[in-house]
Amino acid sequence: MADRWHLIDNLADGLEVFFRSKSTCLKSAAATLAGYTEEAGQAGTLSEEIDQGKRRHPKPLLARARHEAAAEAGVARRREKYDQVCALHARGAGIVEITRTVGIAKMTVYRYLREGPPQRKRHSIHGKQRALEPWEPYLLKRWEEGGRMATRLWREIQAQGYASSLTNVQRFVRFVAAMRREGPPKTGQPRTALTKPHGPPPRQVAAIVLRRPEQRTDEQRAYLTHLRAADPAIATATALAEDFLVMLRRREGARLPAWLDAAETSGIDELTRFAGRLRADHDAVQAGLTLRQRNGQTEGQITKLKLVKRQGYGRAKVDLPRQRLLRAA
């Protein structure tokens, strides 16, 4: 009986190779989903997509909103404890009693009584101001004037008091160049893997196709719709893959011969090869698609045997792994 997990994995490998040959369609579907085309959107604003240091996917608006909410909630909690401390102190309670009742440290009680109500700490969304932040408006102005050399820009802001490294300026220049070249999405939302100009990786597209339809996000459904419309071969491949998964999940192994015929006549080389391998082991595959039993226990024992063999670092003969497995059983 064929292992169902390996059947899906082999299908995923075939789909990945197929989508790798359709990179143009992956890009066009991503462009359609993002609401921009390859020709448009060359110039964009950088007001809210400014460089955030080493973060690969900066989301300043979302991060700032989360930070504001968390900060306000923290101040509210501290002020509630401050009110409890003041009330207990006014009734003549001692420091130890206040500490045990409110659940804070002694030094916090002393600070509340000495300094008054706790105030919100004022700092940037990253805990401290980025080194390059005060000079970013100047760098953007110089960029608009034609300044593209990071080293020259670094020397200019050094003369104005910038004391950090050249690396920050180089990173900022690369970010600005990428934003000018790609342009931000018209929706104003941060890009995802499905809306980036170069499109998602073929393996990710294959994973989306193999996912249950009810588990796909709205964005994934929209991307697949655009992708199927971009190429009839993609529509055929995704339809065959989804039909195979339905057959596997519903144990409809009786439909296997018809599916093999459809895959072999689809004109898609990857699916034709996949169907040929299934046909070569037809009985085992049909049993795996029909019976409710599974050979997961066998696969687990094989994995365990490989682990025991590797623990011998290539020096263990057959007798030693055999004894270890038998004693463990």
C-alpha positions as CSV (number, residue, x, y, z in Angstrom):
1,M,0.0,0.0,0.0
2,A,1.4,3.4,-1.0
3,D,1.9,6.0,1.6
4,R,-0.5,8.9,1.1
5,W,1.9,11.5,2.5
6,H,4.6,10.5,-0.1
7,L,1.9,10.7,-2.9
8,I,1.1,14.3,-2.0
9,D,4.8,15.1,-1.6
10,N,5.6,13.7,-5.0
11,L,2.7,15.7,-6.5
12,A,4.1,18.8,-4.8
13,D,7.5,18.3,-6.4
14,G,5.9,18.0,-9.8
15,L,3.9,21.1,-9.3
16,E,6.9,23.0,-8.2
17,V,8.9,22.2,-11.3
18,F,5.8,23.1,-13.4
19,F,5.3,26.5,-11.8
20,R,9.1,27.2,-12.1
21,S,8.6,27.2,-15.8
22,K,5.7,29.6,-15.4
23,S,7.5,32.4,-13.7
24,T,6.1,35.1,-16.0
25,C,2.5,34.0,-15.0
26,L,3.4,34.0,-11.3
27,K,4.6,37.6,-11.7
28,S,1.6,38.8,-13.7
29,A,-0.8,37.2,-11.2
30,A,1.0,38.9,-8.3
31,A,0.9,42.3,-10.2
32,T,-2.8,41.9,-10.9
33,L,-3.5,41.0,-7.2
34,A,-1.4,43.9,-5.9
35,G,-3.3,46.4,-8.2
36,Y,-0.3,47.6,-10.2
37,T,1.4,46.6,-13.5
38,E,5.0,46.1,-14.5
39,E,4.9,49.4,-16.4
40,A,3.2,51.6,-13.8
41,G,4.0,52.6,-10.3
42,Q,7.7,53.4,-10.8
43,A,7.6,56.4,-8.4
44,G,6.1,56.1,-5.0
45,T,6.0,57.9,-1.6
46,L,8.3,56.8,1.2
47,S,6.5,58.6,4.0
48,E,5.2,55.4,5.8
49,E,7.5,52.8,4.1
50,I,10.8,54.3,5.5
51,D,13.7,52.1,6.2
52,Q,13.4,50.3,9.5
53,G,16.9,49.1,10.0
54,K,17.6,45.4,9.4
55,R,13.9,44.4,9.3
56,R,13.2,42.7,5.9
57,H,9.5,43.5,5.8
58,P,8.9,46.8,7.6
59,K,5.3,47.5,8.6
60,P,5.6,50.9,10.4
61,L,1.8,51.6,10.5
62,L,0.9,48.3,12.0
63,A,3.9,48.3,14.4
64,R,3.1,51.8,15.6
65,A,-0.6,50.9,16.2
66,R,0.4,47.8,18.2
67,H,2.9,49.8,20.2
68,E,0.4,52.6,21.0
69,A,-2.2,50.1,22.2
70,A,0.3,48.1,24.3
71,A,1.7,51.3,25.9
72,E,-1.7,52.7,26.8
73,A,-2.7,49.3,28.4
74,G,0.6,49.3,30.4
75,V,0.1,52.8,31.7
76,A,-3.5,51.9,32.7
77,R,-2.3,48.9,34.7
78,R,0.4,50.8,36.5
79,R,-2.0,53.7,37.4
80,E,-4.5,51.2,38.8
81,K,-1.8,49.7,41.1
82,Y,-0.7,53.3,42.0
83,D,-4.3,54.1,43.1
84,Q,-4.3,50.9,45.3
85,V,-1.0,51.9,46.8
86,C,-2.2,55.4,47.6
87,A,-5.4,54.1,49.1
88,L,-3.7,51.6,51.4
89,H,-1.0,54.1,52.4
90,A,-3.7,56.6,53.3
91,R,-5.3,54.0,55.6
92,G,-2.0,53.6,57.4
93,A,-0.9,50.3,55.9
94,G,2.8,49.5,56.0
95,I,5.1,48.9,53.0
96,V,5.2,45.1,53.5
97,E,1.4,45.0,53.6
98,I,1.0,47.1,50.5
99,T,3.6,45.0,48.7
100,R,1.7,41.8,49.5
101,T,-1.8,43.2,48.8
102,V,-1.0,44.9,45.5
103,G,1.6,42.4,44.3
104,I,4.5,44.7,43.4
105,A,8.0,45.1,44.7
106,K,9.0,47.3,47.6
107,M,11.0,49.7,45.4
108,T,8.0,50.2,43.2
109,V,5.9,51.2,46.3
110,Y,8.6,53.6,47.4
111,R,8.8,55.1,43.8
112,Y,5.0,55.5,43.6
113,L,4.9,57.3,46.9
114,R,7.8,59.5,46.0
115,E,7.2,60.3,42.4
116,G,3.4,60.3,42.0
117,P,1.3,58.8,39.2
118,P,3.3,56.7,36.7
119,Q,3.6,58.4,33.3
120,R,4.0,56.9,29.9
121,K,7.5,56.5,28.6
122,R,8.3,58.5,25.6
123,H,10.4,56.7,23.0
124,S,10.2,55.5,19.4
125,I,8.5,52.3,18.3
126,H,11.8,50.5,18.4
127,G,12.7,51.5,22.0
128,K,15.2,54.2,20.9
129,Q,15.7,56.5,18.0
130,R,17.4,55.0,15.0
131,A,20.8,56.5,14.4
132,L,20.0,57.6,10.9
133,E,16.5,59.0,11.6
134,P,17.3,62.7,12.0
135,W,19.1,62.7,8.7
136,E,16.5,60.8,6.6
137,P,14.7,63.9,5.3
138,Y,18.0,65.3,4.1
139,L,19.0,62.0,2.5
140,L,15.6,61.9,0.7
141,K,16.1,65.5,-0.5
142,R,19.5,64.7,-1.8
143,W,18.1,61.6,-3.5
144,E,15.6,63.7,-5.4
145,E,18.4,66.0,-6.4
146,G,20.3,63.1,-7.9
147,G,22.6,62.0,-5.1
148,R,22.9,58.3,-5.3
149,M,26.4,57.5,-3.9
150,A,26.1,56.2,-0.4
151,T,29.6,57.1,0.5
152,R,29.2,60.7,-0.6
153,L,25.9,61.0,1.3
154,W,27.6,59.6,4.4
155,R,30.3,62.2,4.3
156,E,27.8,65.0,3.9
157,I,25.8,64.0,6.9
158,Q,29.0,63.3,8.8
159,A,29.8,67.0,8.4
160,Q,26.3,67.7,10.0
161,G,27.0,65.6,13.1
162,Y,26.2,62.0,12.0
163,A,28.5,59.7,14.0
164,S,27.3,56.2,13.0
165,S,28.6,53.8,10.3
166,L,28.4,53.9,6.5
167,T,26.5,50.6,6.5
168,N,23.3,52.4,7.7
169,V,23.5,54.9,4.9
170,Q,24.1,52.1,2.3
171,R,21.1,50.1,3.6
172,F,18.9,53.2,3.4
173,V,20.0,54.0,-0.1
174,R,19.3,50.4,-1.2
175,F,15.9,50.6,0.3
176,V,15.0,53.9,-1.4
177,A,16.2,52.6,-4.7
178,A,14.1,49.5,-4.4
179,M,11.0,51.5,-3.4
180,R,11.5,53.9,-6.4
181,R,12.0,50.9,-8.7
182,E,9.1,48.8,-7.5
183,G,6.6,51.4,-6.2
184,P,4.4,50.7,-3.2
185,P,1.1,48.9,-3.6
186,K,-1.8,51.2,-4.5
187,T,-3.7,49.8,-1.5
188,G,-1.1,51.2,0.9
189,Q,-0.8,47.9,2.6
190,P,2.5,46.1,3.1
191,R,3.4,43.6,0.4
192,T,3.0,39.9,1.0
193,A,4.7,37.1,-0.9
194,L,1.7,37.0,-3.2
195,T,1.9,40.7,-4.1
196,K,5.6,41.3,-4.5
197,P,6.7,42.3,-8.1
198,H,8.8,39.1,-8.6
199,G,5.9,36.9,-7.5
200,P,5.8,34.1,-4.9
201,P,8.2,31.1,-5.0
202,P,7.0,28.1,-7.0
203,R,7.0,25.9,-4.0
204,Q,4.7,28.3,-2.1
205,V,2.3,28.3,-5.1
206,A,2.3,24.5,-5.1
207,A,1.6,24.5,-1.4
208,I,-1.4,26.8,-1.9
209,V,-2.8,24.5,-4.6
210,L,-2.4,21.5,-2.3
211,R,-4.1,23.2,0.6
212,R,-7.7,22.5,1.3
213,P,-10.0,25.1,-0.3
214,E,-11.6,26.0,3.0
215,Q,-8.2,26.6,4.6
216,R,-7.0,29.1,1.9
217,T,-7.1,32.8,2.7
218,D,-9.0,35.3,0.6
219,E,-5.7,36.5,-0.8
220,Q,-4.7,33.0,-1.8
221,R,-8.0,32.4,-3.5
222,A,-7.8,35.6,-5.4
223,Y,-4.2,34.8,-6.5
224,L,-5.2,31.4,-7.8
225,T,-8.1,32.9,-9.7
226,H,-5.7,35.4,-11.4
227,L,-3.1,32.6,-12.0
228,R,-5.6,30.3,-13.7
229,A,-6.8,33.1,-15.9
230,A,-3.2,33.8,-17.0
231,D,-2.5,30.4,-18.6
232,P,-4.9,27.5,-19.6
233,A,-2.1,25.0,-18.7
234,I,-2.0,26.3,-15.2
235,A,-5.8,26.0,-14.9
236,T,-5.6,22.4,-16.1
237,A,-2.7,21.5,-13.7
238,T,-4.4,23.0,-10.7
239,A,-7.7,21.3,-11.6
240,L,-6.0,17.9,-11.9
241,A,-4.1,18.4,-8.6
242,E,-7.2,19.4,-6.7
243,D,-9.1,16.4,-8.2
244,F,-6.3,14.0,-7.1
245,L,-6.4,15.4,-3.6
246,V,-10.2,15.0,-3.4
247,M,-9.8,11.4,-4.6
248,L,-7.1,10.8,-1.9
249,R,-9.0,12.5,1.0
250,R,-12.4,10.9,0.2
251,R,-10.8,7.4,-0.5
252,E,-12.1,7.3,-4.1
253,G,-9.5,5.0,-5.4
254,A,-11.8,3.6,-8.1
255,R,-11.4,6.9,-10.0
256,L,-7.6,6.4,-10.3
257,P,-7.5,5.0,-13.8
258,A,-9.6,7.8,-15.2
259,W,-7.4,10.4,-13.4
260,L,-4.3,8.8,-14.8
261,D,-5.7,9.0,-18.3
262,A,-6.6,12.6,-17.9
263,A,-3.1,13.5,-16.5
264,E,-1.3,11.6,-19.3
265,T,-3.3,13.4,-22.0
266,S,-3.1,16.9,-20.4
267,G,0.1,17.8,-22.2
268,I,1.8,18.8,-18.9
269,D,5.1,16.9,-18.7
270,E,5.4,17.0,-14.9
271,L,1.9,15.5,-14.4
272,T,2.5,13.0,-17.2
273,R,5.6,11.7,-15.4
274,F,3.8,11.7,-12.1
275,A,1.0,9.6,-13.6
276,G,3.5,7.2,-15.2
277,R,5.1,6.5,-11.8
278,L,1.7,5.9,-10.2
279,R,0.7,3.6,-13.1
280,A,3.9,1.6,-12.6
281,D,2.8,0.9,-9.0
282,H,-0.9,0.9,-9.7
283,D,-2.1,-1.7,-7.2
284,A,-0.3,-0.2,-4.2
285,V,-1.4,3.4,-5.1
286,Q,-5.0,2.3,-5.6
287,A,-4.9,0.6,-2.2
288,G,-3.6,3.7,-0.6
289,L,-6.3,5.8,-2.2
290,T,-9.1,3.3,-1.2
291,L,-8.3,1.7,2.2
292,R,-8.6,3.6,5.4
293,Q,-5.6,1.9,6.9
294,R,-2.2,3.6,6.6
295,N,1.4,2.5,6.8
296,G,2.5,5.3,9.1
297,Q,3.8,2.8,11.6
298,T,6.0,1.3,9.0
299,E,7.4,4.7,7.9
300,G,8.0,5.5,11.6
301,Q,10.0,2.4,12.1
302,I,12.1,3.1,9.0
303,T,12.8,6.6,10.3
304,K,13.8,5.1,13.7
305,L,16.1,2.6,12.0
306,K,17.8,5.4,10.0
307,L,18.4,7.3,13.2
308,V,19.9,4.3,15.0
309,K,22.2,3.7,12.0
310,R,23.4,7.3,11.8
311,Q,24.1,7.2,15.6
312,G,26.8,4.6,14.7
313,Y,28.6,7.2,12.5
314,G,29.0,4.7,9.7
315,R,30.8,2.2,11.8
316,A,27.9,0.0,13.0
317,K,27.2,-3.2,11.1
318,V,23.8,-4.8,10.7
319,D,23.9,-6.7,13.9
320,L,24.3,-3.7,16.2
321,P,21.2,-1.7,14.9
322,R,19.3,-5.0,14.9
323,Q,20.0,-5.5,18.6
324,R,19.2,-1.9,19.5
325,L,15.8,-2.1,17.7
326,L,14.9,-5.4,19.3
327,R,15.9,-4.3,22.8
328,A,13.9,-1.1,22.4
329,A,10.8,-3.1,21.2
